[in-house]
Amino acid sequence: MSDIVIIGGGVTGCSIAYHLTKLGMTSQIVERDSIACQASGKAWGVVSPPVNLILSFEGNLVSKGSMRSCLPLSAEGIRRFPSLARELKEVGGVDIGYGELPVLCAVFDENEESYLKGRVLELKKEGFELDWIAADEVRARFPDVASGVRGGILWPGHQVEPYRYALGLAQAAEAKGATIRQGEAKGFHTRGSRVTSVVTNSKEAKGDIFVLAAGPWTGKLAAELGRKIPTRVIRDQCLVVEVPHRFAPYRVSSSQGCGVAIVPKVDGKVILGRLELDVVDFDDRPTEEFRLSVMEAGVKTVPVLEEARLIEHRAALGTWHPTGGEPMLGRLPGWDNVYVALWLGAFGIQWSPAVGRIMADLIVNGRSAEAEPFNPAQYLN
């Protein structure tokens, strides 16, 4: 049995570790801080069907057509989360807070209404599950919506509590033999085309196989091995607020102002976020500009948010493909025993069931047809 070292204790690294145990393999997670202390624990925790990739991202944040290869990753997340939630409760002892949270895209602009009605028809013909609903139905489902709403798009969705989900994966992996140790990866010892150990600020972690799943820091680790990975380091921000009364259980989005997503959580608090590509150089400080703009957009969409009380302003670093939205999954070119899981962007939680399973299969069996579309060789050779 090989010794597998996974660098990174976010949701991706923990999912790989957990899925390796399902194949009878144990691993060691090396995390510089604590489990899910970065983007994984500060995410919205939403799980959306494949149509979300097409409608919300393509042509907006990423190039048109670039997300089509990722549809199976999203579909597997939707399919597996119910059973995965039960597994992690039974094996790891953690309730990940899984539950329904449909998505309601509220539309206030006439031109946007016309465009989106057409997109809904196109996507329904492709077999995607979504519907256009009239203004009165939007208000019936989410009574707090602003009076100027013209209609909206409705599609199914779910949510988890992101930190508890990552912790559940980690504890379930530990229960089946995986280990977790604190240490910041600084470099590697190598022999020929193989890595023999990762050097940390405490001591070496020796192994037969190494997985780089450290989010934005993966690029720096790959550079230590002579491979330059083109990566956009982005800053994701969101606000956690307390509202005057519990909102209806819908994730409401709109393009009001600079755009906003309003995400009611199971504890009654609400996350206000926005999908954007704020490219930074490892600067994870929250900005006043974001706080003001997302609050303004939130109030325009749901006026009662003017009475909200700010609980927390979160900011964390993530990574995106430089031009599209697909991840990088596979063996690092030039190295026989190093694997990479990178470019998960806003989909780390959504894709984690599939990514963990695919990477575990690739590591154990040496190849995976499902990983081939995301092979690092196509970008790095």
C-alpha positions as CSV (number, residue, x, y, z in Angstrom):
1,M,0.0,0.0,0.0
2,S,1.5,3.4,-1.0
3,D,2.0,6.3,1.4
4,I,0.0,9.2,-0.1
5,V,0.6,12.8,1.0
6,I,-2.1,15.4,0.3
7,I,-1.0,19.0,0.6
8,G,-4.0,21.1,1.5
9,G,-6.8,20.6,4.1
10,G,-9.6,22.3,2.2
11,V,-12.7,20.6,0.8
12,T,-10.8,19.3,-2.2
13,G,-7.9,17.7,-0.2
14,C,-10.3,16.3,2.4
15,S,-12.6,14.8,-0.3
16,I,-9.7,13.1,-2.0
17,A,-8.5,11.7,1.3
18,Y,-12.0,10.4,2.1
19,H,-12.5,8.8,-1.3
20,L,-9.2,7.2,-1.1
21,T,-10.4,5.4,2.1
22,K,-13.3,4.1,0.1
23,L,-10.8,2.4,-2.2
24,G,-8.9,0.9,0.8
25,M,-6.1,3.6,0.7
26,T,-5.1,5.9,3.6
27,S,-3.3,9.2,3.3
28,Q,-1.8,12.0,5.2
29,I,-3.2,15.5,4.9
30,V,-0.6,18.3,5.4
31,E,-2.4,21.6,6.2
32,R,-0.5,24.8,7.1
33,D,-3.3,26.2,9.4
34,S,-6.4,24.1,10.1
35,I,-9.1,22.2,8.2
36,A,-11.1,24.5,5.9
37,C,-9.6,27.7,7.3
38,Q,-9.4,29.4,3.9
39,A,-12.0,29.5,1.1
40,S,-13.6,26.1,1.9
41,G,-14.8,27.3,5.3
42,K,-15.9,30.7,4.1
43,A,-17.9,29.7,1.0
44,W,-21.6,30.2,0.5
45,G,-22.1,26.4,0.7
46,V,-24.6,26.2,-2.2
47,V,-25.1,23.2,-4.4
48,S,-26.7,23.9,-7.8
49,P,-27.6,21.8,-10.8
50,P,-25.7,21.9,-14.1
51,V,-27.9,24.6,-15.5
52,N,-26.3,27.1,-13.1
53,L,-23.0,26.7,-14.9
54,I,-24.5,27.6,-18.2
55,L,-26.9,30.4,-17.1
56,S,-24.8,32.2,-14.5
57,F,-21.3,31.8,-15.7
58,E,-20.9,31.2,-19.4
59,G,-20.6,34.5,-21.3
60,N,-20.4,36.4,-18.0
61,L,-17.5,35.3,-15.9
62,V,-16.0,32.7,-18.2
63,S,-15.9,32.2,-22.0
64,K,-19.0,30.7,-23.7
65,G,-18.8,27.0,-24.0
66,S,-16.0,26.6,-21.5
67,M,-18.2,25.0,-18.8
68,R,-19.7,22.2,-20.8
69,S,-17.1,19.7,-19.8
70,C,-17.9,20.4,-16.2
71,L,-21.6,19.5,-16.3
72,P,-21.0,15.9,-15.1
73,L,-19.1,17.3,-12.1
74,S,-22.1,19.4,-11.0
75,A,-24.5,16.6,-11.8
76,E,-22.6,14.2,-9.6
77,G,-22.6,16.7,-6.7
78,I,-26.4,17.1,-6.9
79,R,-26.9,13.3,-7.1
80,R,-24.5,12.3,-4.3
81,F,-24.9,15.0,-1.6
82,P,-27.9,13.4,0.0
83,S,-26.2,10.0,0.6
84,L,-22.8,11.7,1.3
85,A,-24.5,13.7,4.1
86,R,-25.7,10.5,5.7
87,E,-22.2,8.9,5.3
88,L,-20.4,11.7,6.9
89,K,-22.8,11.8,9.8
90,E,-22.4,8.0,10.3
91,V,-18.7,7.7,9.7
92,G,-17.3,11.1,10.8
93,G,-20.0,12.2,13.3
94,V,-20.6,15.5,11.6
95,D,-24.0,16.9,10.5
96,I,-23.1,18.9,7.4
97,G,-26.4,20.9,7.3
98,Y,-27.6,19.6,4.0
99,G,-31.0,20.8,2.8
100,E,-33.0,22.2,0.0
101,L,-32.4,25.8,-1.2
102,P,-33.9,26.5,-4.6
103,V,-32.5,29.4,-6.7
104,L,-34.7,32.3,-7.6
105,C,-33.2,34.8,-10.1
106,A,-35.2,37.9,-9.6
107,V,-35.4,40.2,-12.7
108,F,-36.1,43.9,-12.6
109,D,-35.1,45.2,-16.0
110,E,-37.2,44.9,-19.1
111,N,-34.3,44.1,-21.5
112,E,-33.0,41.4,-19.1
113,E,-36.4,39.9,-18.8
114,S,-36.7,39.6,-22.6
115,Y,-33.2,38.0,-22.9
116,L,-33.6,35.6,-20.0
117,K,-37.1,34.4,-21.1
118,G,-35.4,33.4,-24.4
119,R,-32.5,31.7,-22.6
120,V,-34.9,29.7,-20.4
121,L,-36.7,28.3,-23.5
122,E,-33.3,27.4,-25.1
123,L,-32.0,25.6,-22.0
124,K,-35.3,23.8,-21.4
125,K,-35.0,22.4,-25.0
126,E,-31.6,21.1,-24.0
127,G,-33.2,19.2,-21.1
128,F,-32.2,21.5,-18.3
129,E,-34.5,21.9,-15.3
130,L,-35.6,25.5,-14.9
131,D,-38.7,27.7,-15.3
132,W,-39.6,31.3,-15.9
133,I,-42.2,32.5,-13.3
134,A,-44.3,35.6,-13.2
135,A,-43.8,38.5,-10.8
136,D,-46.8,37.5,-8.6
137,E,-45.3,34.0,-8.2
138,V,-41.9,35.5,-7.3
139,R,-43.5,37.6,-4.6
140,A,-45.5,34.6,-3.4
141,R,-42.4,32.5,-3.0
142,F,-40.2,35.3,-1.6
143,P,-42.4,38.0,-0.1
144,D,-39.5,40.3,0.8
145,V,-38.5,40.9,-2.8
146,A,-38.6,44.6,-4.0
147,S,-41.8,45.8,-5.6
148,G,-40.4,46.4,-9.1
149,V,-39.7,42.7,-9.8
150,R,-40.9,41.7,-13.3
151,G,-40.5,37.9,-12.9
152,G,-37.7,35.4,-12.4
153,I,-36.1,32.1,-13.1
154,L,-36.5,29.2,-10.7
155,W,-34.3,26.1,-10.6
156,P,-33.7,23.6,-7.8
157,G,-30.7,23.8,-5.4
158,H,-29.4,22.7,-2.1
159,Q,-27.0,23.9,0.5
160,V,-24.5,22.6,3.2
161,E,-22.6,24.4,6.0
162,P,-19.2,24.6,4.3
163,Y,-16.9,24.3,7.3
164,R,-18.9,21.4,8.7
165,Y,-18.8,19.7,5.4
166,A,-15.0,19.9,5.1
167,L,-14.7,18.8,8.7
168,G,-17.0,15.9,8.1
169,L,-14.9,14.7,5.2
170,A,-11.7,15.1,7.3
171,Q,-13.1,13.2,10.3
172,A,-14.6,10.5,8.1
173,A,-11.2,10.0,6.4
174,E,-9.5,10.0,9.9
175,A,-12.0,7.4,11.1
176,K,-10.9,5.1,8.3
177,G,-7.2,5.6,8.8
178,A,-6.1,8.9,7.3
179,T,-4.0,11.3,9.4
180,I,-3.9,15.1,9.5
181,R,-0.8,17.1,10.5
182,Q,-0.1,20.8,10.7
183,G,2.7,22.1,8.6
184,E,3.4,24.6,5.8
185,A,4.9,23.0,2.7
186,K,8.1,24.8,1.8
187,G,9.6,22.5,-0.9
188,F,10.4,19.0,-1.9
189,H,13.1,16.4,-1.9
190,T,13.3,14.5,-5.2
191,R,15.1,11.6,-6.9
192,G,15.0,11.6,-10.6
193,S,11.4,12.2,-11.8
194,R,9.9,11.3,-8.4
195,V,9.3,13.3,-5.3
196,T,10.4,11.5,-2.1
197,S,9.2,14.0,0.5
198,V,7.7,17.4,1.1
199,V,9.6,19.7,3.4
200,T,7.5,21.6,5.9
201,N,8.3,24.2,8.6
202,S,8.2,21.4,11.1
203,K,9.5,18.2,9.5
204,E,9.5,16.2,6.3
205,A,6.5,14.2,5.2
206,K,7.7,11.2,3.2
207,G,5.5,9.4,0.7
208,D,5.2,7.5,-2.5
209,I,2.5,9.7,-4.0
210,F,1.9,13.5,-3.6
211,V,-1.2,15.5,-4.3
212,L,-1.1,19.3,-4.6
213,A,-4.5,20.5,-3.5
214,A,-3.6,23.8,-1.8
215,G,-5.8,26.2,-3.7
216,P,-3.9,29.3,-4.7
217,W,-0.7,28.0,-3.1
218,T,-0.6,25.0,-5.5
219,G,1.0,27.2,-8.2
220,K,3.8,28.1,-5.8
221,L,4.3,24.4,-4.9
222,A,4.4,23.4,-8.6
223,A,7.0,26.1,-9.3
224,E,9.2,24.4,-6.7
225,L,9.0,21.4,-9.0
226,G,9.9,23.5,-12.1
227,R,6.3,23.7,-13.5
228,K,4.7,27.0,-14.0
229,I,0.9,26.8,-13.8
230,P,-1.0,29.8,-15.2
231,T,-3.4,30.7,-12.5
232,R,-5.7,33.6,-11.6
233,V,-5.7,34.1,-7.8
234,I,-9.0,35.7,-6.9
235,R,-10.4,37.2,-3.7
236,D,-13.9,35.9,-2.9
237,Q,-15.9,38.1,-0.4
238,C,-19.2,37.8,1.2
239,L,-21.1,39.3,4.2
240,V,-22.9,37.4,6.9
241,V,-25.8,39.5,8.3
242,E,-28.6,39.1,10.8
243,V,-32.0,40.0,9.4
244,P,-35.2,41.2,11.2
245,H,-37.1,38.0,10.4
246,R,-36.3,34.7,8.8
247,F,-36.3,34.8,5.0
248,A,-38.1,32.3,2.8
249,P,-35.8,29.4,1.9
250,Y,-34.6,30.6,-1.6
251,R,-31.2,31.7,-2.8
252,V,-32.2,35.0,-4.5
253,S,-30.0,36.6,-7.0
254,S,-30.4,39.7,-9.1
255,S,-28.4,42.1,-11.3
256,Q,-29.5,45.1,-9.2
257,G,-26.6,47.5,-8.7
258,C,-23.4,45.5,-9.1
259,G,-25.3,42.3,-8.6
260,V,-26.0,40.3,-5.5
261,A,-26.8,36.8,-4.2
262,I,-28.9,36.5,-1.1
263,V,-28.4,33.1,0.7
264,P,-30.5,32.3,3.7
265,K,-28.7,29.8,6.0
266,V,-30.3,27.2,8.2
267,D,-29.5,29.2,11.4
268,G,-31.5,32.2,10.1
269,K,-28.5,34.3,9.2
270,V,-28.1,35.5,5.6
271,I,-25.0,35.6,3.3
272,L,-24.7,38.4,0.8
273,G,-22.3,37.7,-2.0
274,R,-21.5,38.3,-5.6
275,L,-19.9,36.1,-8.3
276,E,-16.9,38.0,-9.6
277,L,-13.2,37.6,-10.6
278,D,-11.4,40.0,-8.3
279,V,-7.8,39.1,-9.3
280,V,-5.3,39.8,-6.5
281,D,-1.8,38.9,-5.5
282,F,-2.5,36.9,-2.4
283,D,-4.3,39.8,-0.8
284,D,-7.2,38.3,1.2
285,R,-8.2,41.5,3.1
286,P,-11.9,42.4,2.8
287,T,-12.6,45.7,1.1
288,E,-15.0,48.5,2.1
289,E,-15.9,48.9,-1.6
290,F,-17.3,45.4,-1.7
291,R,-19.2,45.8,1.5
292,L,-20.9,49.0,0.4
293,S,-21.7,47.8,-3.1
294,V,-23.1,44.4,-2.2
295,M,-25.2,45.9,0.6
296,E,-26.6,48.5,-1.8
297,A,-27.5,45.8,-4.4
298,G,-29.0,43.7,-1.6
299,V,-31.3,46.5,-0.4
300,K,-32.4,47.2,-3.9
301,T,-33.4,43.6,-4.3
302,V,-34.8,43.0,-0.8
303,P,-35.5,46.3,0.9
304,V,-35.7,44.9,4.5
305,L,-31.9,44.3,4.3
306,E,-31.6,48.0,5.1
307,E,-32.3,46.8,8.7
308,A,-29.7,44.0,8.6
309,R,-26.9,43.9,11.1
310,L,-23.5,42.9,9.8
311,I,-22.1,39.9,11.7
312,E,-19.0,39.1,9.6
313,H,-17.2,40.2,6.4
314,R,-15.5,37.2,5.0
315,A,-12.7,37.2,2.4
316,A,-10.6,34.3,1.1
317,L,-8.4,33.4,-1.8
318,G,-9.4,31.0,-4.6
319,T,-8.2,30.1,-8.1
320,W,-9.7,30.1,-11.6
321,H,-8.5,28.8,-15.0
322,P,-6.9,31.8,-16.7
323,T,-9.5,31.9,-19.6
324,G,-12.3,29.4,-18.8
325,G,-13.9,27.7,-15.9
326,E,-12.8,24.1,-16.0
327,P,-10.6,22.6,-13.3
328,M,-7.1,21.0,-13.6
329,L,-7.1,17.4,-12.4
330,G,-4.4,14.9,-13.0
331,R,-0.7,14.1,-12.9
332,L,1.8,16.9,-13.0
333,P,3.8,16.7,-16.3
334,G,7.4,15.7,-15.7
335,W,6.8,13.9,-12.4
336,D,5.8,10.3,-12.0
337,N,4.1,10.5,-8.6
338,V,2.7,14.1,-8.3
339,Y,-0.9,14.9,-8.9
340,V,-2.7,18.3,-9.0
341,A,-6.3,19.3,-8.2
342,L,-6.7,23.0,-9.1
343,W,-8.8,25.8,-10.7
344,L,-12.0,24.9,-8.8
345,G,-13.0,28.5,-8.6
346,A,-16.5,28.9,-7.0
347,F,-17.2,25.2,-7.4
348,G,-15.0,23.6,-4.8
349,I,-17.9,22.4,-2.7
350,Q,-20.2,21.7,-5.6
351,W,-17.7,19.6,-7.5
352,S,-15.9,18.0,-4.4
353,P,-17.8,14.6,-4.5
354,A,-16.8,14.1,-8.1
355,V,-13.3,15.5,-7.8
356,G,-12.5,13.4,-4.7
357,R,-13.8,10.2,-6.4
358,I,-12.0,10.9,-9.7
359,M,-8.7,11.8,-8.2
360,A,-8.8,8.8,-5.9
361,D,-9.5,6.6,-8.8
362,L,-6.7,8.2,-10.9
363,I,-4.2,7.8,-8.0
364,V,-5.1,4.2,-7.3
365,N,-5.6,2.9,-10.8
366,G,-3.1,5.1,-12.7
367,R,-5.7,6.4,-15.2
368,S,-9.2,7.8,-15.3
369,A,-11.2,8.6,-18.4
370,E,-13.3,11.1,-16.4
371,A,-10.1,13.1,-15.5
372,E,-8.8,13.2,-19.1
373,P,-10.7,16.4,-20.1
374,F,-9.0,18.2,-17.3
375,N,-5.5,16.7,-17.8
376,P,-2.7,19.2,-16.8
377,A,-0.7,18.1,-19.8
378,Q,-2.9,20.1,-22.2
379,Y,-2.0,23.3,-20.4
380,L,1.6,22.7,-19.2
381,N,3.4,20.8,-22.1
